[in-house]
């Protein structure tokens, strides 16, 4: 699937989350042309600090695909995956991860980020995931502005 098309699905999921009072993160996962998951962050809704968009999407994709592994999967995340999410994507054995905004952008929006770039984590861990930054970056950054204008509470 075209990464920009997949990213637009992630952006749409994040926007849906914002409408529901959730923070501005979305993730979509596909294998080939088959979309397995489109999820948003649901930390506030579920009172679960691990309910990041990527984790939610991995869980849905695993169920849809029928395996804990997602070989040849392409992931689009509206923001660079945090260390928890990047590790989970590695363990799910995805092939490609595209992201728009960066961890630094999330920190600038008020989120309590670990300042460990995904690329550094993958390099330190010896992962072979292909990481692709700046996919629809401006559209992903706009999610932060929209969210802040509605509810400036970060975590």
TIFI-663056 format. One record per residue: residue in three letters; z, x, y of N, C-alpha, C in turn. Coordinates in steps of 0.2 Angstrom, whole numbers, plus 5000, padded with zeros to 4 digits. Atoms other than C-alpha are relative to their C-alpha. Layout:
<rs>
AlaZXYZXYZXY ...
</rs>
This chain:
<rs>
Unk500050044994500050005000500050045006 Unk500049964994499650065017500750005003 Unk499350004997501250135025500249965006 Unk499950044994501050055041500149924999 Unk499950075002500849885033500749994997 Unk499350015004502449915022500550015006 Unk499549994995503349975038500149935004 Unk499950064996502949815047500449954996 Unk499650055003503749715033500750025000 Unk499449984999505249825035500349985007 Unk499850024993505249795054500249925000 Unk499850075001505149605050500649984997 Unk499350015004506649615038500550025005 Unk499549984995507649705052500049955005 Unk500050054994507149575065500449944997 Unk499650055003507749445053500750014999 Unk499349985000509349535051500349995006 Unk499750014994509649545069500149935002 Unk499950084998509349355071500649984996 Unk499450035004510749335058500650045002 Unk499449964997511949455068500150064996 Unk499949945004511649605057499750065004 Unk500249944996511249785063499350014999 Unk500750005000509449835066499650054995 Unk500349965005508949915050499649964995 Unk500450035005507549865038499750054995 Unk500449955005506749935022499649954995 Unk500450035005505349885011499750054995 Unk500249965006504849954994499449974996 Unk500650025004503149944985499850054995 Unk500349965005502350014970499249985000 Unk500750024999500450014973500049955005 Unk500050064996500049844981500649954999 Unk499550045001501549764974500650015004 Unk499449994996502949734986500649984996 Unk499450015004504649744976500649975004 Unk499450014996505849724990499950005008 Unk500050004993506049685009500749985002 Unk499350024998507849685015500250035006 Unk499649974994508949715030500750024998 Unk499349985000510649785033500449945000 Unk499650065001511949665028500850025000 Unk499349985000513549765031500549955003 Unk499650054997514349635043500149944996 Unk500050075003513849485033500450014993 Unk499749995007514549555016500650045001 Unk499449955000515949665023500050054995 Unk500149945005515249805013499650055004 Unk500249944997515049975021499350034997 Unk500649975004513650015008499449965000 Unk500650055000512549865011499550025006 Unk500649984995511249965021499449974997 Unk500750035002509449905021499750044994 Unk500349965005508950045009500349984993 Unk499650025006510350004996499849934998 Unk500250075002509949824997499349994997 Unk500750005002508049854995500050034993 Unk500049975007508349974980500349954995 Unk499750055005509449844971499549954999 Unk500550065001508149704974499450034996 Unk500649975003506749824969500150024992 Unk499849985007507649884953500049944996 Unk500150065004507849704947499349974999 Unk500750035000506049654952499650044995 Unk500449955004505349814943500350004993 Unk499750005007506649794928500250074998 Unk499849945002507149974929500450035006 Unk499749964995508350094938499650055004 Unk500449954997506950204942499449975003 Unk500550034996505550164954499450065001 Unk500549954999504150294950499549985004 Unk500650024996502750304962500149955005 Unk499950054995503650194974499950035007 Unk500049984993503350204993500549955003 Unk499550034996504750165004499950005007 Unk500050004993504750115022500649985003 Unk499350014997506350125032499950005007 Unk500150004993506450075050500450065003 Unk499749944998507650225052500150054995 Unk499949945005507850395044500649984996 Unk499450015004508950365029500650045001 Unk499449965000510750415030500150044993 Unk499949965006511450535017500149964994 Unk499950045006512050395006499349974997 Unk500650035002510350305006499550054998 Unk500549955003509350465004500250024993 Unk499849995007510350504989499849954995 Unk500250065004510050334982499350004998 Unk500750005001508250344985499850064995 Unk500149945004508250514976500149984993 Unk499850025007509150444961499649944997 Unk500550055003507950294960499350034999 Unk500649965001506550424959499449975004 Unk500650024996505450354973499650065002 Unk500549954998503950454978499950025007 Unk500149994993503750434996500449965004 Unk499650044995504850385011499750015006 Unk500350004993504150335028500649975004 Unk499550034996505350305042499750015007 Unk500250004993505150265061500550045004 Unk499549974996506750305071500450054996 Unk499649945004507850455067500849985000 Unk499350015001509650475063500350015008 Unk499849994993509850545081499949935004 Unk500250064996509050385088500649944998 Unk499550055002510350275078500750025003 Unk499449984997511750385085500049985007 Unk500050024993511150355102500149935002 Unk499950075000511150175099500849984999 Unk499350025001513050185095500250004993 Unk499850005007513050205076500450074999 Unk499649955002514350325068499650044995 Unk500449975005513050435060500250074998 Unk499949935002513250595049499450035002 Unk500649964997512050715058499850054995 Unk500349965005511250775042499349974999 Unk500750025001509350755043499949994992 Unk500250015007508650675027499650064997 Unk500449945002507450825026500550064998 Unk499549955002508950945025500349984994 Unk499750025006509750845012499650014994 Unk500450005006508250835001499850084998 Unk500149935002507951025003500650034997 Unk499449975003509751064999500149984993 Unk499950035007509750954984499450014995 Unk500649985004508051014978499649944998 Unk500450065002507250834978499350015002 Unk500750004999505350814977499749945004 Unk500350064996505250654988499650035006 Unk500449984994503950665001500349965006 Unk499750034994504750625018499550005005 Unk500550014995503650555031500249975007 Unk499750034994504350535049499549965005 Unk500450034995503650435064499649954998 Unk500450065002502950285055500249945005 Unk499850054995502850155069500650015004 Unk499449984997504150245078500249955006 Unk499850044994504050145094500249934999 Unk499850075003504149975085500750004997 Unk499449995003505650045076500650015005 Unk499549994995506550105091500149935004 Unk499950064997506249935099500549954997 Unk499550045003507349855086500750025003 Unk499449984997508849955093500149975007 Unk499950034994508549895110500149925000 Unk499950075001508349715104500749984998 Unk499450015003509949725094500650015005 Unk499549994995510949805108500049955006 Unk500050064995510449665120500349944998 Unk499650065003511149535108500750014998 Unk499349985003512649625101500150074999 Unk499949935000513149795105500550034996 Unk499549985005514349815091499750054995 Unk500349965005513949965080500650024996 Unk499549985005514850045066499950074998 
</rs>
